[in-house]
Amino acid sequence: MNEDIYLHHDRYIRLVEAVANLKPCPFAGSITPDQIKAALGEFGEIWPIEIYGDVIIARLEQRAMKIRDD
């Protein structure tokens, strides 16, 4: 399946700059896949579908804590 993804210009620029400015991992000696994955998530809000369930659970837990604290 091929799906195109279009990002808002600001998010796209943040993501491109984050990836372009990655520094090599001091242990691996190069930029690692984990660094790229982190940049995709943190700056592009692009995450693998496999973690979607965990994200939903975390959001529900946060909401429950907020309701409890109110």
Gaussian input, Z-matrix of N, CA and C with variables (Angstrom, degrees):
# hf/3-21g

backbone

0 1
 N
 C     1     B1
 C     2     B2     1     A1
 N     3     B3     2     A2     1     D1
 C     4     B4     3     A3     2     D2
 C     5     B5     4     A4     3     D3
 N     6     B6     5     A5     4     D4
 C     7     B7     6     A6     5     D5
 C     8     B8     7     A7     6     D6
 N     9     B9     8     A8     7     D7
 C    10    B10     9     A9     8     D8
 C    11    B11    10    A10     9     D9
 N    12    B12    11    A11    10    D10
 C    13    B13    12    A12    11    D11
 C    14    B14    13    A13    12    D12
 N    15    B15    14    A14    13    D13
 C    16    B16    15    A15    14    D14
 C    17    B17    16    A16    15    D15
 N    18    B18    17    A17    16    D16
 C    19    B19    18    A18    17    D17
 C    20    B20    19    A19    18    D18
 N    21    B21    20    A20    19    D19
 C    22    B22    21    A21    20    D20
 C    23    B23    22    A22    21    D21
 N    24    B24    23    A23    22    D22
 C    25    B25    24    A24    23    D23
 C    26    B26    25    A25    24    D24
 N    27    B27    26    A26    25    D25
 C    28    B28    27    A27    26    D26
 C    29    B29    28    A28    27    D27
 N    30    B30    29    A29    28    D28
 C    31    B31    30    A30    29    D29
 C    32    B32    31    A31    30    D30
 N    33    B33    32    A32    31    D31
 C    34    B34    33    A33    32    D32
 C    35    B35    34    A34    33    D33
 N    36    B36    35    A35    34    D34
 C    37    B37    36    A36    35    D35
 C    38    B38    37    A37    36    D36
 N    39    B39    38    A38    37    D37
 C    40    B40    39    A39    38    D38
 C    41    B41    40    A40    39    D39
 N    42    B42    41    A41    40    D40
 C    43    B43    42    A42    41    D41
 C    44    B44    43    A43    42    D42
 N    45    B45    44    A44    43    D43
 C    46    B46    45    A45    44    D44
 C    47    B47    46    A46    45    D45
 N    48    B48    47    A47    46    D46
 C    49    B49    48    A48    47    D47
 C    50    B50    49    A49    48    D48
 N    51    B51    50    A50    49    D49
 C    52    B52    51    A51    50    D50
 C    53    B53    52    A52    51    D51
 N    54    B54    53    A53    52    D52
 C    55    B55    54    A54    53    D53
 C    56    B56    55    A55    54    D54
 N    57    B57    56    A56    55    D55
 C    58    B58    57    A57    56    D56
 C    59    B59    58    A58    57    D57
 N    60    B60    59    A59    58    D58
 C    61    B61    60    A60    59    D59
 C    62    B62    61    A61    60    D60
 N    63    B63    62    A62    61    D61
 C    64    B64    63    A63    62    D62
 C    65    B65    64    A64    63    D63
 N    66    B66    65    A65    64    D64
 C    67    B67    66    A66    65    D65
 C    68    B68    67    A67    66    D66
 N    69    B69    68    A68    67    D67
 C    70    B70    69    A69    68    D68
 C    71    B71    70    A70    69    D69
 N    72    B72    71    A71    70    D70
 C    73    B73    72    A72    71    D71
 C    74    B74    73    A73    72    D72
 N    75    B75    74    A74    73    D73
 C    76    B76    75    A75    74    D74
 C    77    B77    76    A76    75    D75
 N    78    B78    77    A77    76    D76
 C    79    B79    78    A78    77    D77
 C    80    B80    79    A79    78    D78
 N    81    B81    80    A80    79    D79
 C    82    B82    81    A81    80    D80
 C    83    B83    82    A82    81    D81
 N    84    B84    83    A83    82    D82
 C    85    B85    84    A84    83    D83
 C    86    B86    85    A85    84    D84
 N    87    B87    86    A86    85    D85
 C    88    B88    87    A87    86    D86
 C    89    B89    88    A88    87    D87
 N    90    B90    89    A89    88    D88
 C    91    B91    90    A90    89    D89
 C    92    B92    91    A91    90    D90
 N    93    B93    92    A92    91    D91
 C    94    B94    93    A93    92    D92
 C    95    B95    94    A94    93    D93
 N    96    B96    95    A95    94    D94
 C    97    B97    96    A96    95    D95
 C    98    B98    97    A97    96    D96
 N    99    B99    98    A98    97    D97
 C   100   B100    99    A99    98    D98
 C   101   B101   100   A100    99    D99
 N   102   B102   101   A101   100   D100
 C   103   B103   102   A102   101   D101
 C   104   B104   103   A103   102   D102
 N   105   B105   104   A104   103   D103
 C   106   B106   105   A105   104   D104
 C   107   B107   106   A106   105   D105
 N   108   B108   107   A107   106   D106
 C   109   B109   108   A108   107   D107
 C   110   B110   109   A109   108   D108
 N   111   B111   110   A110   109   D109
 C   112   B112   111   A111   110   D110
 C   113   B113   112   A112   111   D111
 N   114   B114   113   A113   112   D112
 C   115   B115   114   A114   113   D113
 C   116   B116   115   A115   114   D114
 N   117   B117   116   A116   115   D115
 C   118   B118   117   A117   116   D116
 C   119   B119   118   A118   117   D117
 N   120   B120   119   A119   118   D118
 C   121   B121   120   A120   119   D119
 C   122   B122   121   A121   120   D120
 N   123   B123   122   A122   121   D121
 C   124   B124   123   A123   122   D122
 C   125   B125   124   A124   123   D123
 N   126   B126   125   A125   124   D124
 C   127   B127   126   A126   125   D125
 C   128   B128   127   A127   126   D126
 N   129   B129   128   A128   127   D127
 C   130   B130   129   A129   128   D128
 C   131   B131   130   A130   129   D129
 N   132   B132   131   A131   130   D130
 C   133   B133   132   A132   131   D131
 C   134   B134   133   A133   132   D132
 N   135   B135   134   A134   133   D133
 C   136   B136   135   A135   134   D134
 C   137   B137   136   A136   135   D135
 N   138   B138   137   A137   136   D136
 C   139   B139   138   A138   137   D137
 C   140   B140   139   A139   138   D138
 N   141   B141   140   A140   139   D139
 C   142   B142   141   A141   140   D140
 C   143   B143   142   A142   141   D141
 N   144   B144   143   A143   142   D142
 C   145   B145   144   A144   143   D143
 C   146   B146   145   A145   144   D144
 N   147   B147   146   A146   145   D145
 C   148   B148   147   A147   146   D146
 C   149   B149   148   A148   147   D147
 N   150   B150   149   A149   148   D148
 C   151   B151   150   A150   149   D149
 C   152   B152   151   A151   150   D150
 N   153   B153   152   A152   151   D151
 C   154   B154   153   A153   152   D152
 C   155   B155   154   A154   153   D153
 N   156   B156   155   A155   154   D154
 C   157   B157   156   A156   155   D155
 C   158   B158   157   A157   156   D156
 N   159   B159   158   A158   157   D157
 C   160   B160   159   A159   158   D158
 C   161   B161   160   A160   159   D159
 N   162   B162   161   A161   160   D160
 C   163   B163   162   A162   161   D161
 C   164   B164   163   A163   162   D162
 N   165   B165   164   A164   163   D163
 C   166   B166   165   A165   164   D164
 C   167   B167   166   A166   165   D165
 N   168   B168   167   A167   166   D166
 C   169   B169   168   A168   167   D167
 C   170   B170   169   A169   168   D168
 N   171   B171   170   A170   169   D169
 C   172   B172   171   A171   170   D170
 C   173   B173   172   A172   171   D171
 N   174   B174   173   A173   172   D172
 C   175   B175   174   A174   173   D173
 C   176   B176   175   A175   174   D174
 N   177   B177   176   A176   175   D175
 C   178   B178   177   A177   176   D176
 C   179   B179   178   A178   177   D177
 N   180   B180   179   A179   178   D178
 C   181   B181   180   A180   179   D179
 C   182   B182   181   A181   180   D180
 N   183   B183   182   A182   181   D181
 C   184   B184   183   A183   182   D182
 C   185   B185   184   A184   183   D183
 N   186   B186   185   A185   184   D184
 C   187   B187   186   A186   185   D185
 C   188   B188   187   A187   186   D186
 N   189   B189   188   A188   187   D187
 C   190   B190   189   A189   188   D188
 C   191   B191   190   A190   189   D189
 N   192   B192   191   A191   190   D190
 C   193   B193   192   A192   191   D191
 C   194   B194   193   A193   192   D192
 N   195   B195   194   A194   193   D193
 C   196   B196   195   A195   194   D194
 C   197   B197   196   A196   195   D195
 N   198   B198   197   A197   196   D196
 C   199   B199   198   A198   197   D197
 C   200   B200   199   A199   198   D198
 N   201   B201   200   A200   199   D199
 C   202   B202   201   A201   200   D200
 C   203   B203   202   A202   201   D201
 N   204   B204   203   A203   202   D202
 C   205   B205   204   A204   203   D203
 C   206   B206   205   A205   204   D204
 N   207   B207   206   A206   205   D205
 C   208   B208   207   A207   206   D206
 C   209   B209   208   A208   207   D207

   B1=1.4452
   B2=1.5273
   B3=1.2992
   B4=1.4583
   B5=1.5296
   B6=1.3190
   B7=1.4609
   B8=1.5202
   B9=1.3195
   B10=1.4554
   B11=1.5181
   B12=1.3046
   B13=1.4620
   B14=1.5182
   B15=1.3220
   B16=1.4562
   B17=1.5162
   B18=1.3180
   B19=1.4568
   B20=1.5236
   B21=1.3150
   B22=1.4678
   B23=1.5244
   B24=1.3021
   B25=1.4735
   B26=1.5287
   B27=1.3293
   B28=1.4699
   B29=1.5247
   B30=1.3300
   B31=1.4666
   B32=1.5162
   B33=1.3117
   B34=1.4632
   B35=1.5306
   B36=1.3271
   B37=1.4774
   B38=1.5263
   B39=1.3474
   B40=1.4664
   B41=1.5199
   B42=1.3150
   B43=1.4547
   B44=1.5225
   B45=1.3108
   B46=1.4691
   B47=1.5237
   B48=1.3279
   B49=1.4650
   B50=1.5218
   B51=1.3277
   B52=1.4660
   B53=1.5249
   B54=1.3200
   B55=1.4661
   B56=1.5249
   B57=1.3263
   B58=1.4671
   B59=1.5232
   B60=1.3262
   B61=1.4591
   B62=1.5291
   B63=1.3249
   B64=1.4607
   B65=1.5241
   B66=1.3018
   B67=1.4685
   B68=1.5278
   B69=1.3065
   B70=1.4616
   B71=1.5309
   B72=1.3202
   B73=1.4566
   B74=1.5276
   B75=1.3378
   B76=1.4612
   B77=1.5290
   B78=1.3171
   B79=1.4670
   B80=1.5186
   B81=1.3328
   B82=1.4660
   B83=1.5236
   B84=1.3376
   B85=1.4549
   B86=1.5206
   B87=1.3187
   B88=1.4569
   B89=1.5275
   B90=1.3188
   B91=1.4551
   B92=1.5240
   B93=1.3157
   B94=1.4625
   B95=1.5371
   B96=1.3080
   B97=1.4673
   B98=1.5373
   B99=1.3241
   B100=1.4645
   B101=1.5249
   B102=1.3286
   B103=1.4625
   B104=1.5307
   B105=1.3221
   B106=1.4626
   B107=1.5223
   B108=1.3324
   B109=1.4700
   B110=1.5245
   B111=1.3288
   B112=1.4660
   B113=1.5238
   B114=1.3343
   B115=1.4625
   B116=1.5270
   B117=1.3269
   B118=1.4624
   B119=1.5206
   B120=1.3147
   B121=1.4552
   B122=1.5141
   B123=1.3215
   B124=1.4591
   B125=1.5245
   B126=1.3106
   B127=1.4602
   B128=1.5241
   B129=1.3341
   B130=1.4576
   B131=1.5152
   B132=1.3452
   B133=1.4625
   B134=1.5248
   B135=1.3286
   B136=1.4561
   B137=1.5186
   B138=1.3366
   B139=1.4606
   B140=1.5255
   B141=1.3303
   B142=1.4663
   B143=1.5287
   B144=1.3119
   B145=1.4603
   B146=1.5343
   B147=1.3222
   B148=1.4652
   B149=1.5210
   B150=1.3309
   B151=1.4647
   B152=1.5258
   B153=1.3216
   B154=1.4628
   B155=1.5324
   B156=1.3234
   B157=1.4604
   B158=1.5152
   B159=1.3318
   B160=1.4633
   B161=1.5239
   B162=1.3224
   B163=1.4632
   B164=1.5293
   B165=1.3201
   B166=1.4647
   B167=1.5273
   B168=1.3179
   B169=1.4700
   B170=1.5233
   B171=1.3330
   B172=1.4673
   B173=1.5243
   B174=1.3205
   B175=1.4734
   B176=1.5207
   B177=1.3235
   B178=1.4664
   B179=1.5287
   B180=1.3291
   B181=1.4630
   B182=1.5241
   B183=1.3279
   B184=1.4713
   B185=1.5183
   B186=1.3177
   B187=1.4604
   B188=1.5318
   B189=1.3318
   B190=1.4665
   B191=1.5217
   B192=1.3340
   B193=1.4665
   B194=1.5231
   B195=1.3289
   B196=1.4711
   B197=1.5246
   B198=1.3184
   B199=1.4613
   B200=1.5325
   B201=1.3168
   B202=1.4648
   B203=1.5212
   B204=1.3360
   B205=1.4669
   B206=1.5203
   B207=1.3390
   B208=1.4711
   B209=1.4627
   A1=107.99
   A2=115.88
   A3=121.40
   A4=107.90
   A5=115.45
   A6=119.97
   A7=109.08
   A8=116.16
   A9=120.07
   A10=108.43
   A11=115.51
   A12=121.46
   A13=107.64
   A14=116.03
   A15=121.15
   A16=108.44
   A17=116.28
   A18=122.23
   A19=109.99
   A20=115.14
   A21=120.01
   A22=107.77
   A23=117.16
   A24=122.17
   A25=112.63
   A26=117.74
   A27=120.25
   A28=111.58
   A29=116.52
   A30=119.91
   A31=110.21
   A32=116.68
   A33=121.50
   A34=110.88
   A35=116.47
   A36=120.56
   A37=110.58
   A38=117.70
   A39=120.51
   A40=111.05
   A41=116.23
   A42=120.87
   A43=111.49
   A44=116.84
   A45=120.46
   A46=110.58
   A47=117.33
   A48=120.59
   A49=111.17
   A50=117.47
   A51=120.36
   A52=110.92
   A53=116.84
   A54=120.14
   A55=110.39
   A56=116.92
   A57=120.30
   A58=112.21
   A59=117.48
   A60=121.42
   A61=114.28
   A62=117.11
   A63=118.99
   A64=110.10
   A65=115.22
   A66=121.55
   A67=108.40
   A68=118.12
   A69=119.84
   A70=111.44
   A71=115.28
   A72=121.60
   A73=108.15
   A74=118.27
   A75=119.53
   A76=113.19
   A77=117.48
   A78=120.15
   A79=111.73
   A80=116.97
   A81=121.22
   A82=112.12
   A83=116.57
   A84=120.11
   A85=113.57
   A86=116.97
   A87=121.26
   A88=108.24
   A89=115.65
   A90=120.19
   A91=106.90
   A92=116.24
   A93=120.59
   A94=111.25
   A95=116.64
   A96=119.85
   A97=112.04
   A98=117.67
   A99=119.94
   A100=112.03
   A101=117.89
   A102=120.74
   A103=110.29
   A104=116.85
   A105=120.70
   A106=109.77
   A107=117.39
   A108=121.01
   A109=110.53
   A110=116.76
   A111=120.40
   A112=110.71
   A113=117.56
   A114=120.78
   A115=110.90
   A116=117.31
   A117=120.21
   A118=110.73
   A119=116.64
   A120=120.27
   A121=113.21
   A122=116.37
   A123=120.86
   A124=113.20
   A125=117.40
   A126=120.30
   A127=113.74
   A128=116.90
   A129=119.73
   A130=113.19
   A131=115.40
   A132=121.25
   A133=110.36
   A134=115.00
   A135=122.94
   A136=107.05
   A137=115.72
   A138=121.62
   A139=109.54
   A140=117.56
   A141=119.23
   A142=110.64
   A143=116.47
   A144=122.17
   A145=111.16
   A146=117.13
   A147=121.01
   A148=113.11
   A149=118.76
   A150=119.55
   A151=112.33
   A152=117.91
   A153=121.15
   A154=112.02
   A155=117.72
   A156=120.90
   A157=112.17
   A158=117.02
   A159=121.14
   A160=111.49
   A161=116.65
   A162=121.19
   A163=110.06
   A164=116.81
   A165=120.78
   A166=110.19
   A167=117.43
   A168=121.46
   A169=110.12
   A170=117.40
   A171=120.77
   A172=110.82
   A173=117.43
   A174=120.11
   A175=111.42
   A176=117.29
   A177=120.55
   A178=111.02
   A179=116.27
   A180=119.99
   A181=110.95
   A182=116.95
   A183=120.32
   A184=110.92
   A185=116.82
   A186=121.08
   A187=110.61
   A188=116.84
   A189=120.61
   A190=110.74
   A191=117.27
   A192=120.51
   A193=110.51
   A194=117.22
   A195=120.72
   A196=110.16
   A197=116.46
   A198=120.67
   A199=109.92
   A200=116.36
   A201=120.89
   A202=111.30
   A203=116.32
   A204=120.50
   A205=112.86
   A206=117.27
   A207=120.84
   A208=110.25
   D1=132.96
   D2=179.67
   D3=-116.52
   D4=116.20
   D5=178.79
   D6=-122.03
   D7=125.76
   D8=174.89
   D9=-78.50
   D10=146.41
   D11=177.81
   D12=-123.98
   D13=126.57
   D14=178.97
   D15=-114.06
   D16=127.69
   D17=-179.39
   D18=-109.24
   D19=150.73
   D20=172.68
   D21=-58.74
   D22=146.13
   D23=-174.86
   D24=-52.51
   D25=-45.75
   D26=-177.63
   D27=-62.47
   D28=-44.31
   D29=179.21
   D30=-64.97
   D31=-41.20
   D32=179.62
   D33=-60.04
   D34=-46.05
   D35=179.67
   D36=-63.94
   D37=-43.81
   D38=177.67
   D39=-58.54
   D40=-41.84
   D41=-179.38
   D42=-66.99
   D43=-46.38
   D44=178.90
   D45=-60.31
   D46=-45.08
   D47=-179.98
   D48=-65.08
   D49=-39.50
   D50=179.88
   D51=-62.92
   D52=-44.57
   D53=179.95
   D54=-68.59
   D55=-41.59
   D56=-179.01
   D57=-65.14
   D58=-27.95
   D59=-176.44
   D60=-97.90
   D61=8.46
   D62=177.52
   D63=-62.68
   D64=140.54
   D65=177.75
   D66=-103.49
   D67=144.72
   D68=179.34
   D69=-57.02
   D70=141.58
   D71=175.87
   D72=-63.71
   D73=130.33
   D74=-178.24
   D75=-63.87
   D76=-24.13
   D77=-178.93
   D78=-86.99
   D79=-39.15
   D80=-178.15
   D81=-86.24
   D82=-26.19
   D83=-178.70
   D84=82.42
   D85=2.91
   D86=178.38
   D87=-149.61
   D88=173.39
   D89=175.32
   D90=-74.66
   D91=129.63
   D92=-174.83
   D93=-97.34
   D94=158.52
   D95=174.71
   D96=-56.73
   D97=-36.23
   D98=179.08
   D99=-63.19
   D100=-36.60
   D101=177.25
   D102=-65.01
   D103=-40.67
   D104=179.50
   D105=-67.61
   D106=-42.36
   D107=177.55
   D108=-59.64
   D109=-43.76
   D110=179.91
   D111=-62.94
   D112=-41.95
   D113=178.94
   D114=-64.91
   D115=-41.30
   D116=177.75
   D117=-59.55
   D118=-41.99
   D119=-178.95
   D120=-73.51
   D121=-49.32
   D122=-174.60
   D123=-69.70
   D124=-39.93
   D125=-173.69
   D126=-103.93
   D127=-24.62
   D128=-179.53
   D129=-109.20
   D130=-6.92
   D131=-175.99
   D132=52.69
   D133=42.64
   D134=178.20
   D135=-112.20
   D136=116.86
   D137=-175.71
   D138=-128.52
   D139=153.38
   D140=177.20
   D141=-71.60
   D142=147.06
   D143=-177.84
   D144=-60.65
   D145=-26.46
   D146=-178.42
   D147=-59.96
   D148=-25.29
   D149=-178.42
   D150=-95.94
   D151=0.48
   D152=-175.82
   D153=-56.62
   D154=-44.06
   D155=178.89
   D156=-59.91
   D157=-41.90
   D158=178.37
   D159=-64.01
   D160=-37.51
   D161=179.25
   D162=-65.16
   D163=-44.35
   D164=179.21
   D165=-61.55
   D166=-44.96
   D167=179.23
   D168=-60.70
   D169=-45.24
   D170=-179.31
   D171=-62.60
   D172=-40.73
   D173=179.15
   D174=-66.14
   D175=-39.98
   D176=177.59
   D177=-64.71
   D178=-40.41
   D179=177.71
   D180=-64.24
   D181=-42.00
   D182=177.63
   D183=-62.35
   D184=-42.52
   D185=179.54
   D186=-64.06
   D187=-41.76
   D188=179.05
   D189=-63.43
   D190=-40.36
   D191=178.44
   D192=-65.53
   D193=-39.53
   D194=179.82
   D195=-64.95
   D196=-44.13
   D197=179.26
   D198=-62.29
   D199=-41.58
   D200=-179.92
   D201=-64.38
   D202=-38.43
   D203=-178.46
   D204=-75.01
   D205=-23.56
   D206=-179.34
   D207=-77.61

